[in-house]
Amino acid sequence: MVSVKNEIITPEDVNNALKSVMDPDLHVDIVTLGMISDIKIEGGKVHFKLTLTTPACPVKEQLESQAKAAVAAIPGVTEVTMESGAAVAGQRKTPGGKESVEGIRQIIAVTSGKGGVGKSTVSVNLAIALAQLGAKVGLLDADITGPNIPLMMGVEDYQPTAKDNRIMPTENYGVKVISMAFFVSKDTPIIWRGPMLDKAIRQFLRDVEWGELDYLVVDMPPGTGDAQLTMVQATQISGGVIVTTPQDVALLDGKKGLAMFTQMGVPVFGFVENMSYFQPPGTTERYEIFGHGGGRRLAEEEGVPFLGEVPLDTAIRIGGDSGQPITATHPDSPVAQAFVEIAKQVAAQVSIHSMQPA
């Protein structure tokens, strides 16, 4: 209990009370984290603003409830009102750090050690889920020779325009999108050597009018090749998300993806296990077609977070093929909610790494 002389409440009393509320991910109190501002006191009425580190905060309701309760417990307080918001921090500066991309606070690279595990599906639905949670989001298709993000996002007919010598991205489902697919004929194969891939990716980072973004999700090509090297060299990546499936061969390649990020000095936010199980509609039966739980075990073995699992569902494939991702078209479905929970966990990891000292 916070003591207040003569029940005269001061901003110091409010801050002292709020210091009892700890962010469970950052393990620091919300006052020290700078989340509290605009304290206003009128007699027994107290108002303050709580600014979270991300609109996709997985413990948003918990922190809001605890903050109001802490202030309400101050002797003399008769009413508590709270304004809640969010502000995504920029990347932490590192000695000799690479040049950031203007207007973009955090860059999330989504990759996989092998093809066919649903990496692009995770990229698309992660980006949409972050946007639904209130973040400003962009999606960069860095799979230059095999771009399929425009089809999955329903923007494959976009004709790029320029403004002030900058490429204008298209937008759908609240997400800004750029891809090499916009610049070549649909039937034209892109057969490029490394230097051309390097130039294209750097252009998409520097010459696109992204505006102000909280998160730029980058859909990487599978494997550990030129595109991954270019991304790491061209700018400071906040961290990577590795997509895998439960079977051993995918887990082995997922481990290679982890080793790649580690070797390049890029933080790993965690693993996502796609095609985790199949549950027929209207039943409680679960069929583990490719096995189950391998992604979680791999994360535990390697000491990195497990971000979540996504079940097999024909609606995911149909949504991707038709440009109507399930997170956008069926937001209340169990599969869409799985992507939302993954987005919250990714956002939490971004915040954790942003708050760590260089």
C-alpha positions in Angstrom: 0.0 0.0 0.0 1.3 3.4 -0.9 1.1 5.9 1.9 -0.3 9.4 1.1 -0.2 12.2 3.6 -3.7 13.7 4.2 -4.8 11.7 1.1 -3.3 14.4 -1.2 -2.3 12.3 -4.2 0.8 13.3 -6.2 2.3 12.1 -9.5 5.1 10.6 -7.4 2.5 8.5 -5.6 1.1 7.3 -8.9 4.5 6.4 -10.3 5.5 4.6 -7.1 2.3 2.5 -7.3 2.9 1.7 -10.9 6.4 0.6 -10.3 4.9 -2.6 -8.8 3.7 -3.6 -12.3 6.3 -5.6 -14.1 6.4 -6.4 -17.8 6.6 -10.2 -17.7 8.6 -10.3 -21.0 11.1 -7.5 -20.2 11.2 -8.1 -16.4 11.3 -4.4 -15.8 8.6 -2.2 -14.2 6.4 -0.1 -16.6 7.6 3.2 -15.1 11.3 2.4 -15.6 10.4 1.3 -19.2 8.9 4.7 -19.8 5.4 3.4 -20.4 3.7 5.9 -18.1 2.9 9.5 -19.0 0.3 12.3 -18.9 -0.5 11.8 -15.2 -3.4 14.1 -14.2 -4.9 14.3 -10.7 -8.1 16.1 -9.7 -9.0 15.4 -6.1 -9.4 11.6 -5.9 -9.6 11.2 -9.7 -6.4 10.0 -11.4 -5.8 9.7 -15.2 -2.7 8.4 -16.9 -1.5 7.1 -20.2 0.1 3.6 -20.7 2.2 3.3 -23.9 3.1 -0.3 -24.7 6.1 -1.3 -26.7 3.9 -2.8 -29.5 0.2 -2.8 -30.4 0.6 -6.6 -30.7 1.6 -6.9 -27.1 0.6 -10.4 -25.9 0.1 -9.3 -22.3 -1.8 -6.0 -23.1 -4.9 -6.8 -21.1 -2.8 -8.1 -18.1 -0.7 -4.9 -17.9 -3.7 -2.6 -18.3 -5.6 -4.4 -15.6 -2.7 -4.4 -13.2 -1.9 -0.8 -13.8 -5.4 0.4 -13.1 -5.6 -1.8 -10.0 -2.3 -0.5 -8.7 -3.4 3.1 -8.9 -6.9 2.3 -7.5 -5.2 0.9 -4.4 -3.6 4.3 -3.5 -5.4 5.7 -0.5 -7.7 8.6 -1.5 -8.2 7.5 -5.1 -11.9 7.3 -6.0 -11.7 7.0 -9.8 -9.0 5.7 -12.3 -9.1 6.4 -16.0 -6.4 5.2 -18.3 -5.5 5.9 -21.9 -3.8 3.0 -23.6 -1.5 3.2 -26.7 1.6 1.7 -28.3 4.8 2.9 -29.8 7.2 0.4 -31.4 10.8 1.3 -30.6 13.4 1.5 -33.3 16.2 -1.0 -33.5 18.8 -0.7 -30.8 22.0 0.8 -32.0 25.1 -1.4 -32.1 28.7 -0.4 -32.4 29.5 -0.2 -36.1 25.9 -0.9 -36.8 24.6 -1.0 -40.4 22.5 1.8 -41.9 18.8 1.5 -41.1 16.0 2.0 -43.6 14.4 5.4 -43.2 10.9 5.2 -41.6 11.1 1.5 -40.7 11.5 0.7 -37.1 11.9 -3.1 -37.2 12.8 -5.6 -39.9 11.7 -9.2 -39.5 13.2 -11.8 -41.8 11.1 -15.0 -42.3 13.0 -17.9 -43.6 13.3 -21.6 -43.9 16.1 -24.1 -44.5 14.1 -25.8 -47.3 11.2 -25.1 -49.6 7.7 -26.4 -49.2 7.2 -25.7 -45.5 4.9 -22.8 -45.9 7.3 -19.9 -45.3 5.5 -17.5 -47.6 2.1 -18.5 -46.0 3.5 -17.6 -42.6 5.0 -14.3 -43.9 1.7 -13.2 -45.4 -0.5 -14.1 -42.4 2.1 -12.8 -39.9 2.1 -9.4 -41.7 -1.7 -9.3 -41.9 -2.1 -10.3 -38.2 0.3 -7.6 -37.1 -1.7 -5.0 -39.1 -4.9 -6.2 -37.6 -3.4 -5.7 -34.1 -2.8 -2.1 -35.0 0.7 -2.0 -36.4 1.9 -0.3 -39.6 3.3 -3.1 -41.7 5.1 -3.7 -44.9 5.8 -7.0 -46.7 8.9 -7.3 -48.9 9.1 -10.3 -51.2 12.8 -11.1 -51.3 12.4 -14.3 -53.1 13.4 -12.6 -56.3 13.5 -15.6 -58.6 10.4 -17.2 -57.3 8.1 -14.4 -56.1 4.6 -15.5 -55.1 3.6 -12.9 -52.4 1.6 -10.8 -54.9 -0.7 -13.8 -55.7 -1.1 -14.7 -52.1 -1.9 -11.0 -51.2 -4.4 -10.5 -54.0 -2.3 -7.8 -55.7 -0.7 -9.7 -58.7 -2.2 -7.2 -61.2 -0.5 -4.2 -59.6 1.4 -1.9 -62.1 4.2 -0.1 -60.2 4.3 3.6 -60.3 7.0 6.1 -59.2 6.8 9.3 -57.2 9.8 11.6 -56.7 12.1 8.9 -58.1 10.8 6.4 -55.5 8.8 3.2 -56.2 5.3 3.2 -54.7 4.3 -0.1 -53.1 0.8 -1.4 -53.4 -1.4 -2.1 -50.3 -4.0 -4.7 -49.4 -5.4 -5.9 -46.0 -3.6 -3.0 -44.4 -0.1 -4.2 -45.5 2.2 -2.4 -48.0 3.7 -4.9 -50.6 6.6 -4.9 -53.0 7.8 -7.7 -55.2 9.9 -8.4 -58.3 6.7 -10.1 -59.7 5.4 -6.5 -60.4 8.3 -5.8 -62.8 8.3 -8.9 -65.0 5.8 -10.8 -67.1 4.0 -13.6 -65.2 5.4 -16.1 -67.7 9.0 -14.8 -67.6 11.5 -16.8 -65.6 13.9 -14.7 -63.5 17.3 -16.2 -64.1 19.7 -14.0 -62.3 23.2 -14.3 -60.8 24.0 -13.1 -57.3 24.9 -9.5 -58.1 21.6 -8.8 -59.8 19.7 -10.3 -56.8 21.8 -8.1 -54.5 20.9 -5.0 -56.5 17.2 -5.8 -56.5 16.9 -6.4 -52.8 18.9 -3.2 -52.0 16.5 -1.2 -54.2 13.5 -2.7 -52.5 14.9 -1.6 -49.2 16.2 1.9 -50.2 14.1 3.0 -53.2 10.6 2.1 -52.2 8.4 4.7 -50.5 7.5 2.6 -47.5 6.5 5.6 -45.4 6.4 5.0 -41.6 6.4 1.3 -40.7 6.5 -0.4 -37.3 7.4 -3.7 -39.0 8.8 -4.7 -42.4 8.3 -8.4 -42.8 10.7 -9.9 -45.4 9.8 -13.1 -47.1 13.1 -14.7 -47.8 13.8 -17.4 -50.3 14.4 -20.9 -48.8 18.0 -21.9 -48.0 21.1 -20.0 -47.1 22.2 -18.2 -50.2 22.8 -14.8 -51.8 19.5 -13.2 -50.8 20.1 -13.9 -47.1 23.6 -12.6 -47.3 22.5 -9.4 -49.1 19.8 -8.7 -46.5 22.3 -9.0 -43.6 24.8 -6.8 -45.4 22.4 -4.2 -46.7 20.7 -3.2 -43.4 20.4 -4.2 -39.8 17.8 -6.9 -39.5 16.0 -6.9 -36.1 15.7 -10.7 -36.1 14.6 -13.9 -37.9 11.7 -16.2 -37.8 12.4 -19.7 -38.9 9.5 -21.8 -40.4 9.7 -25.6 -40.2 7.4 -28.6 -40.3 7.5 -31.5 -37.9 9.4 -34.1 -39.9 13.0 -34.7 -39.3 14.3 -33.5 -42.7 12.6 -30.1 -42.2 13.9 -29.8 -38.7 17.4 -30.5 -39.9 17.1 -27.7 -42.4 15.6 -25.5 -39.8 18.7 -26.0 -37.7 20.8 -24.8 -40.6 18.7 -21.7 -40.8 19.3 -21.1 -37.2 23.1 -21.6 -37.7 23.0 -19.1 -40.6 21.4 -16.3 -38.5 23.8 -17.0 -35.6 26.8 -16.9 -37.8 25.7 -13.6 -39.3 25.0 -12.1 -35.9 21.2 -11.8 -36.4 19.0 -12.6 -33.4 16.6 -15.5 -33.8 13.1 -14.6 -32.6 12.1 -18.3 -32.7 10.6 -21.2 -34.6 7.1 -21.6 -36.1 5.9 -25.2 -36.8 3.7 -25.2 -39.8 1.5 -28.2 -40.9 1.6 -29.2 -37.3 -1.5 -31.5 -37.3 -4.8 -32.0 -39.2 -8.1 -31.7 -37.5 -11.2 -32.6 -39.7 -13.9 -29.9 -39.4 -16.5 -30.5 -36.8 -14.4 -33.2 -34.9 -12.0 -33.3 -32.1 -9.7 -35.9 -33.8 -6.2 -34.7 -34.6 -4.0 -36.5 -37.1 -0.3 -35.9 -36.9 0.4 -36.5 -40.6 4.0 -35.2 -40.5 4.6 -35.9 -36.9 4.1 -33.3 -34.2 6.1 -31.2 -31.8 9.4 -31.3 -33.6 9.5 -27.5 -33.9 9.0 -27.1 -30.2 11.7 -29.7 -29.3 14.1 -28.1 -31.7 13.5 -24.6 -30.2 14.1 -26.1 -26.7 17.2 -27.9 -27.7 18.6 -24.7 -29.3 17.5 -22.4 -26.5 15.3 -20.1 -28.7 11.6 -19.3 -28.3 8.9 -21.5 -29.8 6.5 -19.0 -31.4 3.6 -21.3 -32.1 2.1 -24.0 -34.4 -0.2 -23.8 -37.4 -2.4 -26.8 -38.3 -3.0 -28.2 -41.8 -6.1 -26.7 -43.2 -7.3 -26.6 -46.8 -8.6 -23.1 -46.2 -5.0 -21.8 -45.9 -4.2 -23.2 -49.3 -7.4 -21.9 -50.9 -6.9 -18.5 -49.3 -3.3 -18.3 -50.6 -4.2 -19.4 -54.1 -7.0 -16.9 -54.3 -5.3 -13.9 -52.8 -7.6 -14.1 -49.7 -5.4 -15.1 -46.8 -7.3 -16.8 -44.0 -6.2 -14.3 -41.4 -7.9 -11.5 -43.4 -11.0 -13.4 -44.6 -11.8 -15.6 -41.6 -10.1 -13.7 -38.6 -12.1 -15.6 -36.0 -11.2 -19.1 -37.3 -8.8 -21.2 -35.2 -6.2 -21.1 -37.9 -6.3 -17.3 -38.1 -6.1 -17.1 -34.3 -3.0 -19.3 -34.4 -1.4 -16.7 -36.7 -2.5 -13.9 -34.4 -0.9 -15.5 -31.4 2.3 -16.1 -33.4 2.3 -12.4 -34.4 2.0 -11.4 -30.7 4.9 -13.7 -29.8 7.0 -12.3 -32.6 6.2 -8.7 -31.5 7.1 -9.5 -28.0 10.5 -10.9 -29.1 11.1 -7.8 -31.1 10.5 -5.7 -28.0 12.7 -7.8 -25.8 15.6 -7.6 -28.2 15.0 -3.8 -28.7 15.3 -3.2 -25.0 18.5 -5.2 -24.5 21.7 -3.2 -24.1 24.0 -3.2 -27.1 
